[in-house]
Amino acid sequence: MLQVSNIRAHKEGYIKALKKRNFNAEDIFEEILTLDESRRSTQTQLDETLAESNQLSKEIGMLFKSGEQQKANILKEKTSQLKDRSKELSDNFNETIAKLEQLLYTVPNIPNDLVPEGFTEDDNEEIFKEGDIPVLAEGSLPHWELAKKYDIIDFELGNKITGAGFPVYKGKGARLQRALITYFLDKAVDAGYTEYQLPLLVNEASGFGTGQLPDKEGQMYHVTEDDLYLIPTAEVPMTNLFRDRMLTEADLPISCTGHTPCFRREAGSYGAHVRGLNRLHQFDKVEIVRVEKPENSYAALDGMVDHIKNILQDLKLPYRILRLCAGDLGFTAAVTYDFEVFSTAQDRWLEISSVSNFETFQANRLKLRYKDKDGKKELVHTLNGSALALPRVLAGILENYQTPEGIKVPEVLVKYTGFSMIN
């Protein structure tokens, strides 16, 4: 979330920047600053009241020692009044803090100057494209038909077991899925990321820490009896590894990776654009997360983008990179780059990765800081990216690598699968 001190210092600039998101911040900023003034005033009064009470307590002790009980009892009555007053002030202070925090939770991140104007995905800016789109033989099929033809993914069986959006991978389909996961993790580890195995359920504090709560509460599966949430992405538990931490400058940068299933309640529309692997409620993803000094975070973002480009070059899939416009930007992100792979059989681009810099937005929620060499405490910058989400990568491979003889396996994956063709 935004820092109140920054809202106060950059109010007009922030209002202008948030208008790019179609978010009018004028009234809410006024309310935030008014509450903050009340908080500071109450804090001052509370500090003064507690200081006076402590001073009187010392005097009372001295009066009792000197035998002046009558004077001591008069002061005790006054300290009792001060305690009542301090409790009232403390309650008001906590109530103000809670109101202030709830308001701050509703304000999205400030888009970076790199972010283009616009309100829909049509306004996103294509900044890079690479790879030749293959020419498929006549009668080529979309991936959901290929999955059925070669008996590698069973959507109907998953529907029977759980419901729509929970496919069952079989035989070479399961092995190809496992190969992709291992390959993605190996690439991340080779690039210097530390691998983690993470919980698939998180508590409410973790959801608030990375910004999934309260913004995306309806998109998460909630285990109500235990008040836990199934993770929508490994970003949540991985970034929360560092919640409530005070790092040193020597600790930075931190680079993490991990594979998890991801669970999302979103998506219920119909049509080819959500068919098959295009949109699922459960899917696998390898995530990369970085914690950086602010001055280094945009170089780190470029490095994460290059990392994903390298994976797609290895897989020889045609792809493009979009810089999201302000209106299409996620609530917590300052800037986001989306990777899309071209699905030749569907004749459309499929999003396979988002790479974002959150600057200090998540760190402020997480209370994640570091001490610089002078001992000054600063918020870090956090970043994350999909490297990669499997379903649409798999869809792209099945569709773009299909031949009349079967589906070729990308050369880089053969050592992981143990086979070079699905037929």
Summary of the structure (lengths in Angstrom):
residues: 423
radius of gyration: 27.3
end to end distance: 51.0
largest distance: 106.2
contacts: 1367
relative contact order: 0.14
helix: 48%
strand: 22%
